[in-house]
Amino acid sequence: MDINEELKKAQILVEALPYIQKFNRKIIIVKYGGSAMVDEELKRKVIQDVVLLKSVGLQPIIVHGGGKEISKWVEKSGMEPRFLNGLRVTDEPTMEIAEMVLNKVNKSLVSLIEQLGVKACGISGKDGGMLKVEKKLSGGEDIGYVGEVTDVDTTLIDSLLKDDFVPVICPIGYDDEYHAYNINADDAACAIARAMHAEKLAFLTDIEGVYKDYNDKSSLISELSTEEARELLAGGTIGGGMLPKLNNCIDAIENGVNRVHILDGRIPHCLLLEIFTNKGVGTAMLSKDAERFFNTNI
């Protein structure tokens, strides 16, 4: 046995201790998407992270997308996936496919969690009237059955957490007429984080985090405030895909979420690195009252 290697493991556990204590029983929303959903090895590591969070006393909730899988099945059905301003045009046939695919993805994640010995329950925003929506327009244009969340009923989520389940939520909601709508998973995660007064909201993405200048990889920002984020948005240096994410982050922070993390889901165990280590990975946006990320005495 290499005692130095074993001591390194012990040091990692000691470093994680104050974070485990601080976040015990706190709600952590994980928006799960990108490459981490389609790479089986990465998928397994994300689920391991979620199970570990649950096992050491945190209360994780997964909100997942499935865009790449939906596009695959739309094409298999002989249709062409269409997007307008980055949002999927969702007609009735596409909506049927989206709901079937998202439910399939949902149950596969539940199965992975259950295999690791933790109880999980897969639900959609339709269950218990959790996610109420109205039609979302894109630049004033109708894009079909795409919903903007107007209200979140947390009754079902609260019950699942109380009974020690990990809720796994797919972003489908109802309008006032009980028509089903597809919801952007980032928007759904943000709305649920606000309603649950989550301690943390973590976006798993296919980028390293937020850059002052995307072309300069040394300009990765580890921490920023909402004011700094607004300055970045106003400066015009933020790329298209990051714009709605940053706006979602600001919205979450201003509605009671303490920390929002933008993480590179392609890094194995990125959730554990961000939540339980002094250095972390990705970008953390903090509320005014949140303790600084690099304060090792938390």
C-alpha positions in Angstrom: 0.0 0.0 0.0 1.3 3.5 -1.0 0.7 5.5 2.2 1.1 8.8 0.4 -1.7 7.9 -2.0 -3.9 7.0 0.9 -3.1 10.2 2.7 -4.1 12.2 -0.5 -7.5 10.5 -0.3 -7.8 11.4 3.3 -6.9 15.0 2.6 -9.6 15.1 -0.1 -12.2 13.9 2.4 -11.1 16.5 5.0 -11.3 19.3 2.4 -14.8 18.2 1.5 -16.0 18.2 5.2 -16.8 21.9 5.6 -18.8 21.9 2.4 -20.7 18.8 3.4 -21.6 20.4 6.7 -22.5 23.7 5.1 -24.8 22.2 2.4 -26.4 19.5 4.6 -30.1 19.2 3.8 -29.8 22.1 1.3 -31.5 21.8 -2.1 -29.2 21.5 -5.2 -30.8 21.8 -8.6 -28.8 20.0 -11.4 -29.7 21.0 -14.9 -28.4 18.0 -16.9 -27.8 18.3 -20.6 -25.1 18.5 -23.3 -22.5 15.8 -23.9 -22.8 14.5 -20.4 -26.2 13.1 -21.5 -25.1 11.3 -24.6 -21.7 9.9 -23.5 -22.4 6.8 -21.5 -19.3 7.1 -19.3 -19.9 10.7 -18.5 -23.6 9.9 -17.8 -22.5 7.3 -15.3 -20.2 9.8 -13.5 -22.8 12.5 -13.3 -25.3 10.1 -11.7 -22.5 8.9 -9.3 -22.1 12.5 -8.3 -25.8 13.0 -7.7 -26.0 9.8 -5.7 -23.0 10.9 -3.6 -24.6 14.3 -3.0 -27.7 12.6 -1.8 -25.8 10.1 0.3 -23.9 12.8 2.3 -27.0 14.7 3.2 -27.7 17.1 0.3 -31.0 17.2 -1.5 -30.3 17.0 -5.3 -33.0 17.5 -7.9 -32.3 16.7 -11.6 -33.9 18.7 -14.3 -32.9 17.3 -17.7 -33.2 18.1 -21.4 -32.9 15.8 -24.3 -32.5 18.1 -27.4 -30.1 15.9 -29.3 -32.2 12.8 -28.7 -35.3 14.6 -29.8 -33.7 15.8 -33.0 -32.5 12.2 -33.7 -36.1 10.9 -33.4 -37.6 13.8 -35.4 -35.3 12.9 -38.2 -36.1 9.2 -37.9 -39.7 10.1 -38.3 -38.9 11.7 -41.6 -39.2 15.3 -40.4 -36.6 18.0 -40.4 -35.8 19.6 -37.0 -36.4 23.3 -37.3 -35.0 26.1 -35.0 -35.8 29.8 -34.8 -33.4 32.0 -32.8 -32.0 28.9 -31.2 -35.4 27.6 -30.1 -36.9 24.4 -31.5 -40.1 24.9 -33.6 -42.4 22.4 -32.0 -45.5 21.6 -34.0 -48.0 18.9 -32.9 -46.1 15.9 -34.3 -42.8 17.2 -32.9 -44.4 17.7 -29.5 -45.5 14.1 -29.4 -42.0 12.9 -30.2 -40.5 15.3 -27.7 -42.7 14.1 -24.9 -42.0 10.4 -25.7 -38.2 11.0 -25.9 -38.0 13.0 -22.7 -40.0 10.4 -20.8 -37.6 7.7 -22.1 -34.6 9.7 -21.1 -36.2 10.4 -17.7 -36.7 6.8 -16.8 -33.2 5.8 -18.0 -31.8 8.3 -15.4 -34.1 7.0 -12.7 -32.8 3.5 -13.5 -29.2 4.6 -13.2 -29.8 6.2 -9.8 -31.7 3.2 -8.5 -28.9 0.9 -9.5 -26.6 2.8 -7.2 -28.9 2.3 -4.2 -30.8 5.6 -4.0 -34.5 6.0 -4.5 -35.5 8.1 -7.5 -38.8 9.2 -9.0 -39.1 10.4 -12.6 -41.8 13.0 -13.2 -42.7 15.7 -15.8 -43.9 19.2 -15.1 -47.4 17.9 -15.9 -47.5 15.7 -12.8 -49.3 17.4 -9.9 -49.7 20.5 -12.1 -46.1 21.3 -11.3 -45.2 23.6 -14.3 -47.8 26.0 -15.6 -46.9 27.7 -18.9 -48.0 30.1 -21.5 -47.0 30.1 -25.1 -43.5 31.4 -25.7 -42.7 33.5 -28.8 -39.3 33.8 -30.4 -38.7 37.3 -31.7 -42.5 37.8 -31.8 -42.9 34.6 -34.0 -45.0 31.6 -33.0 -42.8 28.5 -32.6 -45.6 26.1 -31.7 -45.9 24.2 -28.4 -43.0 25.9 -26.6 -43.8 27.1 -23.2 -42.7 29.9 -20.8 -43.1 28.9 -17.2 -45.6 31.1 -15.3 -46.0 29.2 -12.1 -44.4 26.3 -10.2 -46.3 24.2 -7.8 -43.7 22.5 -5.5 -46.2 20.2 -3.7 -45.1 17.0 -5.5 -41.3 17.8 -5.3 -41.7 18.6 -1.6 -43.4 15.2 -1.0 -40.7 13.3 -2.9 -37.9 15.0 -1.0 -39.7 14.3 2.3 -39.9 10.6 1.4 -36.1 10.6 0.5 -36.4 10.4 -3.3 -34.3 12.1 -5.8 -36.8 13.9 -8.1 -35.9 13.6 -11.8 -37.9 16.1 -13.8 -38.5 16.4 -17.5 -39.5 19.9 -18.8 -43.0 19.4 -20.1 -45.8 21.7 -18.7 -49.5 22.5 -19.1 -51.1 25.7 -20.2 -54.5 26.8 -18.8 -56.3 24.6 -21.3 -54.2 21.6 -20.3 -52.3 21.5 -23.6 -48.8 20.1 -23.2 -45.8 22.3 -24.0 -42.1 21.7 -24.3 -40.0 23.9 -22.0 -36.4 24.9 -22.5 -34.7 22.8 -19.8 -32.5 25.8 -18.6 -35.7 27.8 -18.1 -37.4 25.0 -16.3 -34.4 24.4 -14.0 -34.2 28.1 -13.2 -38.0 28.3 -12.4 -37.8 25.3 -10.1 -34.7 26.6 -8.3 -36.5 29.9 -7.6 -39.6 28.1 -6.4 -37.7 25.7 -4.2 -35.4 28.4 -2.7 -32.5 26.2 -3.8 -29.0 26.8 -2.3 -27.4 26.0 -5.6 -28.3 25.7 -9.3 -25.7 23.9 -11.5 -25.9 24.0 -15.3 -24.0 21.1 -16.9 -22.9 22.5 -20.3 -20.4 21.8 -23.2 -18.2 24.8 -22.3 -15.7 25.4 -19.6 -17.6 28.3 -18.1 -17.9 32.1 -18.7 -15.0 33.9 -20.4 -14.2 37.7 -20.4 -13.1 37.0 -23.9 -14.1 33.6 -25.4 -11.1 33.6 -27.7 -8.8 34.0 -24.8 -9.0 30.7 -22.8 -7.0 32.2 -20.0 -9.8 34.7 -19.3 -12.1 32.1 -17.6 -14.0 33.7 -14.8 -14.2 31.6 -11.6 -16.6 33.9 -9.7 -18.8 36.8 -10.6 -21.6 38.9 -9.2 -24.9 39.7 -11.0 -23.5 43.3 -11.5 -20.4 41.9 -13.2 -22.6 39.5 -15.3 -24.7 42.5 -16.5 -21.5 44.4 -17.4 -20.3 41.4 -19.5 -23.7 41.1 -21.2 -23.7 44.9 -22.0 -20.1 44.6 -23.3 -21.1 42.4 -26.2 -18.3 39.9 -25.7 -20.6 37.0 -24.6 -21.4 34.3 -27.2 -24.9 33.5 -28.4 -25.4 30.3 -26.5 -24.2 31.8 -23.2 -26.5 34.8 -23.3 -29.7 33.1 -22.2 -27.8 31.0 -19.6 -26.3 34.2 -18.0 -29.7 35.8 -18.0 -31.1 32.7 -16.3 -28.3 32.8 -13.7 -29.0 36.4 -12.9 -32.7 35.7 -12.7 -32.1 32.8 -10.3 -29.8 34.8 -8.0 -32.2 37.7 -7.9 -35.0 35.4 -6.9 -33.3 33.8 -3.9 -30.8 31.2 -5.2 -27.5 31.6 -3.4 -25.1 30.2 -6.0 -25.4 29.3 -9.6 -22.7 27.3 -11.3 -21.9 26.9 -15.0 -19.9 23.7 -15.3 -18.2 21.8 -18.1 -20.2 18.5 -18.1 -17.4 16.9 -20.2 -15.2 16.9 -17.1 -15.7 13.7 -15.1 -17.2 14.4 -11.7 -17.4 18.1 -12.3 -20.3 18.4 -9.8 -18.1 17.1 -7.0 -15.2 19.2 -7.9 -17.3 22.4 -7.9 -19.3 21.7 -4.7 -16.7 19.9 -2.5 -13.3 21.4 -3.3 -11.5 24.7 -2.6 -10.6 25.3 -6.3 -13.7 24.2 -8.1 -14.2 24.2 -11.8 -16.3 26.4 -14.1 -17.9 29.7 -13.2 -19.9 30.5 -10.0 -22.3 33.4 -9.8 -22.9 34.4 -6.2 -25.6 36.4 -4.5 -24.6 39.4 -2.4 -25.1 37.4 0.8 -23.2 34.2 -0.3 -19.8 33.6 1.1 -17.0 33.8 -1.4 -16.2 30.5 -3.2 -12.5 30.5 -2.3 -13.1 31.1 1.4 -11.8 27.8 2.7 -13.2 28.4 6.2 -16.8 28.0 5.2 
